[in-house]
Each structure stands twice: as structure tokens, then as C-alpha cells.
Amino acid sequence: MKNLKQRVSSNDLDIACRILDDAFFDTVEELRNEYLNLRARIKENKSNELGRVATSENIELEKNLLRRTTLKLCDDIEDFVRNNFAYLFRISSKSLEKQLKLKLAAHYEVKDPINGNSAVFYHGTELNSNRRIIIRALKKYEFDPVDKATQAARKRARDARLDRILNFKHRNIIKILGTHLDSFPQCLILEYVDGISLQSILRVLPLTRVSAIEMAIQLADAIDYLHTHGEIHQRIRSSKILIDNELKPIISPFELLDRVKTPQEGENFLADLHYAAPEALADMRNATEKSDQFSLGAVIFEMLTGKPLFRPLSRGKASLQEVFQHRLHFFNVQKVNQQVLAQVEDTKLRSVLKKMLAYHPNDRYFSMGEVKHELQAIHLHKNKSIDLALASYRRCCIRNPEFFNHFYEALFAHPALGEQIKAYFTAPEVVDNDRNRKRKLRNALLLLLGNIEHSSIYGHISQIKGHSKLGMEFYEAFMDQLIITVAKNDYLWQKYEAANNPALQDAWAAVKNRTLAGLRVVLAK
């Protein structure tokens, strides 16, 4: 695509003017208005400070918000300039991919990219072992000149921690297999995790009490592992937690390496407002192990309610100011604090969260190990039959990575409805790539098995893209073929049969009957 100067040089003056009017000056005006509003708030904060209108604590919080908002505005201006004059600043995605392939050619094959916020993720393969990997390449290139002394200091700071982080070994932490940080493009080689973000699951439905507590215990153990090794994560949030194919929560450690470089304080501030502890929000240098504890508490609240801890009252996307005000009310107005935490029905769990989410670090638990102990002490009322089916499903996912492919083969081979189902899945309005389809199925099954006693799950299932046109016969076929696929992939299925033990078959029959009964009620409305 031609840039602005090329348009003018080619006599495309009308197009150039429209670009300036619509894409440039309109945005400049928006940025200017945002700046003027920010400037007025800075003056108001200064007046409050001089007149002692507000408490000193609130003044400092407002100062911090203004500082971070100003940094975000600076980032927006920089991004705007780069977006409109990319040929001057930006390293294109194609150029980045080309340089990455050239850099890693001796050891890795770089495949399709996945966009991230501050980095681009690529699928890849390790050439020697044919192992699937993920490559995380930083988008930004440092244009500012850096003297050799500064470069050496950064390298020493990074190398001092690399060996320790590379040797991390925990079931719930993504393994970093290697690093290439000495030259552009900088990248990390990560183990491949075929996961769904916790955030994407919670957008559909909150987890049940049992599922949330089980995941919280595993996350607490992983974070405690980091703390034991002298590391503070500082970025615990639902968008950075993956649920893998064994239905286990996984956190990423590469933010630890990112922070060796100078942090971009304006980035991700809205996410920080939702999850960061007060002391960390004021200044990341104040973050301690107890700051991670606060963030985990916010994630647990979100798992249980399906909503962020500091959610706005207004509909639509929340502004920084709205979320900030909710934070202030949560910490300063006891009634608001009680109303928010009252959404967690379990008394013991609410008590644990109240302590984890305390404003002052000294009022929180002494360590993440203590948090894990408190969570483990909560009694879990489990449905033995559903738990047996869930364990069976986990075994299928662990034993056979192609479980979902086999399920779709069985579904398309259904004796009565196979051809209709296959035609439905290949229709233009519902077509999806294979990878996304498998992830959505795993997501749906996780929600179903974790929430089967909750009637609301069936309304959500019926509202999944394209499902509104499906009749009960399709759902019956789905459940029948799912059980057939499970029977072929769960290595304990035949052992139960050989022992004349019907428990496993009865468990899946209970899942099928409960699911179909719930869907009939929803579809009859």
C-alpha cells in the first residue's frame, strides 16, 4: 500500500487529503482532547493537594493514575505516528518473520504466526527432534542509541537470572527451552502447550466452586514455586493463564525475562488496574510476593463469578477512570467491599479471598504456601459419578492428543445424521479452522463436566455460534458419539468391563441423561 508521500507524488491528491482528514487529523483531534482532559485533571489534583481537599492517600493514588494515564497517552501518540508513518519506524511483520527464520534456520522451522500484545508468537518445530514448539519474538526494536556500558549492564542483569529461570520445572509453569536474546529479533523458545486462556473460558461461564478451588490450589503451588526461587511474577491475570489439554492451569514465566529490560509503564495499565495489588500499582518496584497473592485472589474471584473484581457499573468497555473509581470504593467503602465479596457464596472461601485481597500487604497471608494450605482445607462437595466421567475425559486427552479428531470422525460417521452434521460443520456461516474447532469443543466439554449441575450451562451451550438451529437429535448424536470415542480412548474402559464393573459406563450415561434433559428444557422455551 502507498504511503502518504507516495500518494502525493503519484498525483493521488484527493485520496491523500481524505487520508489526512479521516485517518490523521481526526485522530490528532481526539488525542488533543484526551490530553486537554488529562491536563485539567492534573490541575485539579494539584489544587486538591494544596487545599487538602482529599486524603493524602487518595491524592497519591490519583497522582499515580494520572502518571500512568499520561504514559499511556504517550504510547498512543507513538503508536499513532508509527501506524501512519510505518515506513519510517516499523519493522514489518514479514520482515520480522524473515529475519527470525534466517536466525533460527539451523535449529528450528518457523511456521504460522499468532499475534500478541508486545510480542509475536510462532508455531515451530525443532529440527533435530521434530518436537512442536512455540517461538516468542519481541515486536519492538530499540531505536534509541544505547551505550556499551548500558548494554553490558543489561546483559549482566539478564544472565544472572537466565540459568535459574531456564531450569524451572513445575507442572503448571510453561517451560522455556532456550533463548536467543543477543541480537535482533530477540526470541524465546517455549514448550508447546495447546491451551485455551482462562479468560476465554470465563467469558462463557464462571467455573464451579470445585473447579475454581482445584485450579486455585495448582496456581498457588506454581506461584509459590516461583517465590521459593526468588522470583515475583507480577502479571498474574486470567488472560495469561492457559488451560491445557489435561485441563490443568498453566502460567507463563517469560514476563520475568521481559522485566530485565526497561519496562513500558503505560502498557497494559487497564489490566494492571484489574489485578495489581495497591503497592504494585503505585510502583512496580514495591511489588513483593504478597502482591502476587493479591493478583491470584482477583483471579479466583473472577473464576467464581465470571466478572473482574473491579468491574464497572456502566455497560460496554470500561474506562481507566471507571475501573480506578471502583478500586477506590472497594478499598475505602466497607459496604462496597462487603457487597463485592458477597458474590462468593461459600463462607470459608469468601474469608480466604478477603484476606488475600486486603489493601495492606501485612494484612494478607504470610506466604503463598499458606494460601495453598487454606484452599486445601476447604471441603469440596463432589459428585462421584461426574468426577468419574471427568477423570475418564482427562485420561482420553492425556493418552491421545488426537482425541478430538477421532471424535469428529465418529460424529461424521453417525449412521443417521453423519452427512447432515458434516454438511453443517462445513457450511460457510459456521466454518472454522480445525484448531479452533477442537479448542471450542474442549472448552465446551470442560464447562459441561464442571457445571453439569447448573442449569445455566445449557443456555450457554445452545447459544454457541450456529447452535441455535440445532435440534435435540443433533445433541443426542453428539453425546452418543462422544461416549463411543471415550470408550475407545480411555484405557480403563475395557478394564471396567472385564471386571463387570458398570460404574464408568453409568457415569457417562448420567452425564448424557443430565445434559440432554437440561438442553430439552432450554430448547422448549
C-alpha positions, 0 to 999 in steps of 0.5 A: 500500500502507498504511503502518504508521500507516495500518494502525493507524488503519484498525483493521488491528491484527493485520496491523500487529503481524505487520508489526512482528514479521516485517518490523521487529523481526526485522530490528532483531534481526539488525542488533543482532547484526551490530553486537554482532559488529562491536563485539567485533571492534573490541575485539579489534583494539584489544587486538591493537594494544596487545599487538602481537599482529599486524603493524602492517600487518595491524592497519591493514588490519583497522582499515580493514575494520572502518571500512568494515564499520561504514559499511556497517552504517550504510547498512543501518540507513538503508536499513532505516528508509527501506524501512519508513518510505518515506513519510517519506524516499523519493522514489518511483520514479514520482515520480522518473520524473515529475519527470525527464520534466517536466525533460527534456520539451523535449529528450528522451522518457523511456521504460522504466526499468532499475534500478541500484545508486545510480542509475536508468537510462532508455531515451530518445530525443532529440527533435530527432534521434530518436537512442536514448539512455540517461538516468542519474538519481541515486536519492538526494536530499540531505536534509541542509541544505547551505550556499551556500558548500558548494554553490558549492564543489561546483559549482566542483569539478564544472565544472572537470572537466565540459568535459574529461570531456564531450569524451572520445572513445575507442572503448571509453569510453561517451560522455556527451552532456550533463548536467543536474546543477543541480537535482533529479533530477540526470541524465546523458545517455549514448550508447546502447550495447546491451551485455551486462556482462562479468560476465554473460558470465563467469558462463557461461564464462571467455573464451579466452586470445585473447579475454581478451588482445584485450579486455585490450589495448582496456581498457588503451588506454581506461584509459590514455586516461583517465590521459593526461587526468588522470583515475583511474577507480577502479571498474574491475570486470567488472560495469561493463564492457559488451560491445557489439554489435561485441563490443568492451569498453566502460567507463563514465566517469560514476563520475568525475562521481559522485566530485565529490560526497561519496562513500558509503564503505560502498557497494559495499565487497564489490566494492571488496574484489574489485578495489581495489588495497591503497592504494585500499582503505585510502583512496580518496584514495591511489588513483593510476593504478597502482591502476587497473592493479591493478583491470584485472589482477583483471579479466583474471584473472577473464576467464581463469578465470571466478572473482574473484581473491579468491574464497572457499573456502566455497560460496554468497555470500561474506562481507566477512570471507571475501573480506578473509581471502583478500586477506590470504593472497594478499598475505602467503602466497607459496604462496597467491599462487603457487597463485592465479596458477597458474590462468593457464596461459600463462607470459608472461601469468601474469608480466604479471598478477603484476606488475600485481597486486603489493601495492606500487604501485612494484612494478607497471608504470610506466604503463598504456601499458606494460601495453598494450605487454606484452599486445601482445607476447604471441603469440596462437595463432589459428585462421584459419578461426574468426577468419574466421567471427568477423570475418564475425559482427562485420561482420553486427552492425556493418552491421545492428543488426537482425541478430538479428531477421532471424535469428529470422525465418529460424529461424521460417521453417525449412521443417521445424521453423519452427512447432515452434521458434516454438511453443517460443520462445513457450511460457510456461516459456521466454518472454522479452522480445525484448531479452533474447532477442537479448542471450542469443543474442549472448552465446551466439554470442560464447562459441561463436566464442571457445571453439569449441575447448573442449569445455566450451562445449557443456555450457554451451550445452545447459544454457541455460534450456529447452535441455535438451529440445532435440534435435540437429535443433533445433541443426542448424536453428539453425546452418543458419539462422544461416549463411543470415542471415550470408550475407545480412548480411555484405557480403563474402559475395557478394564471396567468391563472385564471386571463387570464393573458398570460404574464408568459406563453409568457415569457417562450415561448420567452425564448424557441423561443430565445434559440432554434433559437440561438442553430439552428444557432450554430448547422448549422455551 
